[in-house]
Amino acid sequence: MKKLLLVFMVLVAFGTSAVFAGGAQEETDELWPRTQPVVTVGFGAGGGTDTSVRPVIAKMEEYLGETINVVNMEGAASAVAANHVLNLPADGYNMFATGSGPFAGFRVMGTADTDWGDWVSWHPFVGPAAMLVRPDSHLQTFDEIMEAISNDEVDFGISGFGVGPHVLAEAIFDIAGVPSPNYVTYGSCRDSSVGCIAGDVDVTMATFSAAVDFVKAGDLKAIAVTTPETYQVNGIEIDSITDVLPGSEDVPMLSETWPFMMRRGAPDHIVEELTEAFIWAMEQPDIIEYAESQALNVAGYYGEDADEFLSFSEAGYSWALWNSGLAENDPDDYDIPTTADWDWNVERQKIY
């Protein structure tokens, strides 16, 4: 009887341990077994970053079979969100999304002590910014806008200082030889576009993807886009900045991407599976169609390609901000080269 009882207890113990072992194995099948991961978007809902990241994350969820929460945290051109994620563990549960432009300016603007070397990033789309007015505006051409700015007659809407459209605008004004206008900041490109429609500002510079539906609907008119060639939307031909401003050939190189990022040093298996899901998502027809509908081009940057892009962006944006008198810190203090001196074979040695 005692032997039978002993055998029974051993079998129960074995069965219990097997259940726990099976449970543990089941947990490891999930990429994030503890809780759902979070992507913190550094700008408001409906802005260029938000509308670029959310559809791709949703598609990646399909591939992974798991939920990824996306939340918005505005402030300091996304530096508030960046600092928030930097203060969390690099455990793969916390991600950050921004525009490549504001991210490139963090260090010289003094808003966040971080750069591309601290992050692994995935870049779904790349797209231009557009200079926009109301269809009934008295300013109907690029030259008229520049003249009005020269005469201090323009209230100019942007999402924030140091973000892509603002830096692109400053680069354009510098080439055109006009002073900075009276800026009105809105927190997102979507809001600055709405402000222009409402008549609160005369002109806005916005990420085109955040305002393209307004252009299609006839609520806004695009004066120029920061592309190297003429752009078309619904049969409407829009001038490239290079068409209307001599000497602006390099301006399109500062067009933005809207990456989501994870702290470098996060678990390799999470980075690898996210990359697989990202590659798959960017090949799906509905994502490609979404890009076309939103005046975006598919970028699909990840790995070293993403690092190279962000490194070049930092060179371009940091020096544009510094030369415009907008930066707090000299790019030289961070060993950031100018775009003329930038060499990826040199820059990559900082982390590779």
Phi, psi and omega per residue, in radians:
M1 nan -0.759 3.128
K2 -1.102 -0.678 3.129
K3 -1.126 -0.723 3.121
L4 -1.100 -0.704 3.127
L5 -1.117 -0.717 3.134
L6 -1.105 -0.773 3.106
V7 -1.061 -0.743 3.140
F8 -1.058 -0.762 -3.121
M9 -1.153 -0.680 3.095
V10 -1.101 -0.760 3.135
L11 -1.104 -0.709 3.118
V12 -1.110 -0.784 3.138
A13 -1.072 -0.764 3.133
F14 -1.095 -0.759 -3.138
G15 -1.111 -0.710 -3.140
T16 -1.130 -0.793 3.136
S17 -1.114 -0.604 3.120
A18 -1.144 -0.683 3.114
V19 -1.093 -0.802 3.135
F20 -1.130 -0.690 3.103
A21 -1.094 -0.749 3.102
G22 -1.096 -0.694 3.116
G23 -1.107 -0.727 3.138
A24 -1.118 -0.703 3.127
Q25 -1.129 -0.651 -3.138
E26 -1.135 -0.653 3.124
E27 -1.114 -0.726 -3.095
T28 -1.198 -0.264 3.060
D29 -1.207 -0.371 3.100
E30 -1.527 2.438 3.122
L31 -1.193 -0.644 3.115
W32 -2.181 1.439 -3.039
P33 -1.257 -0.436 -3.030
R34 -1.355 -0.805 -3.085
T35 -2.864 3.079 -3.136
Q36 -1.376 2.401 3.100
P37 -1.246 2.840 -3.095
V38 -2.283 2.303 2.943
V39 -1.786 2.054 3.125
T40 -1.687 1.927 3.139
V41 -1.461 2.245 -3.021
G42 -1.384 0.045 3.129
F43 -2.286 3.029 -3.075
G44 -1.248 2.860 3.100
A45 -1.081 2.393 3.104
G46 1.587 -0.126 3.111
G47 -1.374 3.122 -3.068
G48 -1.059 -0.729 3.125
T49 -1.168 -0.813 -3.097
D50 -1.054 -0.786 -3.075
T51 -1.359 -0.254 3.059
S52 -1.519 -0.646 -3.032
V53 -1.427 -0.762 -2.990
R54 -1.020 -0.827 -3.113
P55 -1.138 -0.576 3.138
V56 -1.267 -0.727 3.083
I57 -1.068 -0.729 3.122
A58 -1.068 -0.683 3.124
K59 -1.205 -0.680 3.111
M60 -1.125 -0.576 3.075
E61 -1.051 -0.662 3.107
E62 -1.049 -0.770 -3.110
Y63 -1.185 -0.742 -3.050
L64 -1.441 -0.406 -3.068
G65 1.224 0.449 -3.136
E66 -2.376 2.836 -3.112
T67 -1.684 2.339 3.040
I68 -2.091 2.024 -3.132
N69 -1.354 2.445 3.078
V70 -2.118 2.148 -3.137
V71 -2.215 2.770 3.141
N72 -1.905 2.407 3.107
M73 -2.487 1.680 -3.076
E74 -1.378 2.820 2.990
G75 2.364 2.323 3.041
A76 0.927 0.807 3.114
A77 0.914 0.757 3.071
S78 1.440 -0.002 3.133
A79 -1.180 -0.521 3.097
V80 -1.061 -0.805 3.121
A81 -1.165 -0.691 3.128
A82 -1.061 -0.819 3.140
N83 -1.138 -0.614 3.082
H84 -1.037 -0.851 -3.108
V85 -1.235 -0.621 3.101
L86 -1.079 -0.486 -3.141
N87 -1.510 -0.001 3.084
L88 -1.766 2.801 -3.121
P89 -1.071 2.561 3.062
A90 -1.494 1.066 -3.021
D91 -1.866 0.106 3.115
G92 1.540 -0.009 -3.135
Y93 -1.661 -0.186 -3.019
N94 -2.208 2.204 3.129
M95 -2.231 2.893 -3.058
F96 -2.381 2.427 3.108
A97 -2.221 2.446 -3.079
T98 -2.727 -2.992 2.963
G99 -1.759 2.573 -3.118
S100 -1.100 -0.498 3.131
G101 -1.141 -1.056 3.126
P102 -1.061 -0.634 3.109
F103 -1.049 -0.714 -3.121
A104 -1.136 -0.382 -3.092
G105 -1.736 0.020 -3.056
F106 -0.925 -0.892 -3.000
R107 -1.203 -0.749 -3.120
V108 -1.298 -0.457 3.081
M109 -1.389 -0.249 3.115
G110 1.300 0.399 -3.080
T111 -1.707 -0.459 3.104
A112 -2.702 2.322 -3.111
D113 -1.582 1.267 -3.107
T114 -2.702 2.717 3.083
D115 -2.573 -3.010 -3.035
W116 -1.029 -0.470 -3.118
G117 -1.174 -0.275 -3.115
D118 -1.564 -0.121 -2.946
W119 -2.341 2.592 2.834
V120 -1.667 2.352 -3.030
S121 -2.356 2.694 3.082
W122 -2.255 2.252 -3.023
H123 -2.070 1.783 -3.100
P124 -1.181 -0.873 -2.969
F125 -2.298 2.766 2.963
V126 -2.258 2.466 -3.088
G127 -2.756 2.823 -3.106
P128 -1.485 2.934 2.891
A129 -1.770 2.802 -3.131
A130 -2.297 2.512 3.005
M131 -1.616 2.134 -2.936
L132 -2.186 2.548 3.025
V133 -2.397 2.936 3.002
R134 -1.251 2.585 3.133
P135 -1.029 -0.514 -3.128
D136 -1.675 0.222 -3.140
S137 -1.125 2.617 3.036
H138 -1.305 -0.163 3.088
L139 -1.795 1.843 -3.012
Q140 -2.016 -0.096 3.133
T141 -2.353 2.843 3.103
F142 -1.064 -0.779 -3.112
D143 -1.103 -0.666 3.108
E144 -1.114 -0.668 3.115
I145 -1.147 -0.770 3.139
M146 -1.096 -0.710 3.117
E147 -1.124 -0.734 3.138
A148 -1.144 -0.649 3.090
I149 -1.142 -0.720 3.110
S150 -1.035 -0.565 -3.123
N151 -1.607 0.157 3.128
D152 1.005 0.789 -3.087
E153 -2.012 0.270 -3.029
V154 -2.209 2.262 2.872
D155 -1.660 2.132 -2.924
F156 -2.030 2.057 -3.084
G157 -1.518 2.379 3.017
I158 -2.462 2.851 3.111
S159 -1.289 -0.566 3.141
G160 3.092 2.897 3.116
F161 -1.336 2.375 3.095
G162 1.522 -0.087 3.088
V163 -1.471 2.938 -3.023
G164 -0.904 -0.965 -3.119
P165 -1.020 -0.606 3.127
H166 -1.181 -0.798 3.141
V167 -1.146 -0.695 3.077
L168 -1.079 -0.735 3.114
A169 -1.081 -0.767 3.137
E170 -1.106 -0.669 3.095
A171 -1.102 -0.709 3.125
I172 -1.138 -0.792 -3.125
F173 -1.111 -0.647 3.134
D174 -1.111 -0.775 3.129
I175 -1.174 -0.680 -3.115
A176 -1.314 -0.239 3.132
G177 1.299 0.576 3.101
V178 -2.044 2.707 -3.134
P179 -1.320 2.909 3.043
S180 -1.130 2.440 -3.133
P181 -1.426 -3.112 2.993
N182 -1.348 1.859 -3.090
Y183 -1.457 2.496 2.984
V184 -2.145 2.112 -3.080
T185 -1.706 2.566 -3.020
Y186 -2.191 -0.275 -3.135
G187 1.718 -0.489 3.062
S188 -2.689 2.748 3.120
C189 -1.150 -0.576 3.105
R190 -1.078 -0.783 -3.116
D191 -1.198 -0.635 3.118
S192 -1.175 -0.573 3.086
S193 -1.186 -0.733 3.091
V194 -1.096 -0.680 3.109
G195 -1.096 -0.621 3.101
C196 -1.207 -0.748 3.103
I197 -1.048 -0.676 -3.107
A198 -1.318 -0.192 -3.141
G199 1.538 0.169 3.131
D200 -1.283 -0.471 3.034
V201 -2.307 2.779 -3.119
D202 -1.469 -0.639 -3.074
V203 -2.449 2.614 2.976
T204 -2.361 2.600 3.001
M205 -1.943 2.047 -3.029
A206 -2.417 2.649 2.956
T207 -0.977 2.181 -2.970
F208 -1.083 -0.596 -3.116
S209 -1.101 -0.466 -3.131
A210 -1.425 -0.184 -3.068
A211 -2.252 -0.023 -3.009
V212 -1.086 -0.547 3.122
D213 -1.174 -0.544 3.078
F214 -1.193 -0.634 3.098
V215 -1.189 -0.753 3.123
K216 -1.080 -0.634 -3.105
A217 -1.427 -0.138 -3.133
G218 1.473 0.195 3.127
D219 -1.420 -0.418 3.102
L220 -2.369 2.685 3.064
K221 -2.020 2.267 3.102
A222 -1.521 2.090 3.140
I223 -1.437 -0.708 3.133
A224 -2.818 2.645 3.067
V225 -2.123 2.670 -3.069
T226 -1.520 1.032 3.082
T227 -2.017 2.803 3.099
P228 -1.344 -0.258 -3.107
E229 -2.364 2.868 3.080
T230 -0.954 2.472 -3.065
Y231 -1.961 2.568 3.103
Q232 -2.189 2.351 3.069
V233 -2.353 2.049 -3.141
N234 0.918 0.690 3.130
G235 1.415 -0.068 3.108
I236 -1.521 2.166 3.123
E237 -1.578 2.168 -3.095
I238 -1.996 2.311 -3.134
D239 -1.099 2.438 2.910
S240 -1.288 2.661 3.073
I241 -1.040 -0.508 3.128
T242 -1.252 -0.346 3.092
D243 -1.329 -0.567 -2.996
V244 -1.857 -0.211 -3.078
L245 -2.333 1.782 3.105
P246 -1.016 2.419 3.126
G247 1.522 0.130 -3.075
S248 -1.761 0.374 -3.033
E249 -1.039 -0.519 -3.103
D250 -1.519 -0.209 -3.084
V251 -1.002 -0.747 -3.136
P252 -1.038 -0.369 3.127
M253 -1.155 -0.264 3.134
L254 -1.660 0.135 3.057
S255 -1.068 2.657 -2.944
E256 -1.678 2.770 2.789
T257 -1.986 2.969 3.137
W258 -2.271 1.414 -3.040
P259 -1.436 2.719 2.816
F260 -1.906 2.581 -2.916
M261 -2.356 2.735 3.042
M262 -2.326 2.504 -3.139
R263 -0.963 2.312 3.037
R264 -1.111 2.393 -3.040
G265 1.806 -0.103 3.041
A266 -1.124 2.772 -3.115
P267 -0.917 2.313 -3.075
D268 -1.011 -0.673 -3.061
H269 -1.177 -0.519 3.102
I270 -1.250 -0.789 3.114
V271 -1.052 -0.755 -3.107
E272 -1.136 -0.761 -3.126
E273 -1.247 -0.616 3.053
L274 -1.107 -0.681 3.119
T275 -1.132 -0.742 3.082
E276 -1.027 -0.798 -3.131
A277 -1.139 -0.665 3.138
F278 -1.125 -0.831 3.134
I279 -1.035 -0.775 3.127
W280 -1.088 -0.805 -3.092
A281 -1.060 -0.709 -3.073
M282 -1.246 -0.226 3.111
E283 -1.643 -0.108 -3.057
Q284 -1.351 2.416 -3.072
P285 -0.985 -0.653 -3.101
D286 -1.216 -0.513 3.065
I287 -1.260 -0.710 3.094
I288 -1.102 -0.746 3.109
E289 -1.143 -0.663 3.113
Y290 -1.070 -0.775 3.129
A291 -1.022 -0.788 -3.137
E292 -1.109 -0.704 -3.114
S293 -1.212 -0.422 -3.076
Q294 -1.806 0.235 3.138
A295 1.054 0.717 3.112
L296 -2.063 2.771 2.973
N297 -1.963 2.482 3.102
V298 -1.229 2.183 3.092
A299 -1.685 -1.053 3.121
G300 1.225 0.468 -3.131
Y301 -1.317 2.415 2.988
Y302 -2.739 2.964 3.113
G303 1.080 -2.460 -3.072
E304 -1.164 -0.543 3.081
D305 -1.047 -0.698 3.122
A306 -1.179 -0.727 3.109
D307 -1.082 -0.737 -3.134
E308 -1.099 -0.763 3.138
F309 -1.078 -0.797 -3.114
L310 -1.170 -0.620 3.101
S311 -1.092 -0.781 3.123
F312 -1.160 -0.691 3.122
S313 -1.057 -0.723 3.134
E314 -1.083 -0.709 3.103
A315 -1.055 -0.809 -3.103
G316 -1.183 -0.854 -3.056
Y317 -1.271 -0.708 -3.107
S318 -1.050 -0.809 -3.115
W319 -1.288 -0.540 3.059
A320 -1.126 -0.727 3.112
L321 -1.157 -0.767 -3.130
W322 -1.137 -0.803 -3.111
N323 -1.179 -0.408 3.115
S324 -1.529 -0.026 3.141
G325 1.339 0.323 -3.081
L326 -1.721 -0.298 -3.048
A327 -1.525 2.591 3.070
E328 -1.459 -0.557 -3.003
N329 -2.140 2.514 3.128
D330 -1.279 2.223 3.100
P331 -0.981 -0.503 3.107
D332 -1.052 -0.523 -3.137
D333 -1.139 -0.372 3.134
Y334 -1.900 0.194 -3.128
D335 1.005 0.692 3.088
I336 -1.597 2.089 -3.115
P337 -1.327 2.811 2.947
T338 -1.283 2.887 3.115
T339 -1.089 -0.528 3.130
A340 -1.197 -0.540 -3.097
D341 -1.728 -0.095 -3.056
W342 -1.161 2.346 3.125
D343 -2.491 1.988 -3.080
W344 -1.060 -0.591 3.131
N345 -1.089 -0.473 3.060
V346 -1.460 -0.828 -3.045
E347 -1.147 -0.627 -3.082
R348 -1.128 -0.391 -3.140
Q349 -1.185 -0.207 3.115
K350 -1.195 -0.460 3.134
I351 -2.302 -0.358 -3.065
Y352 -1.664 nan nan
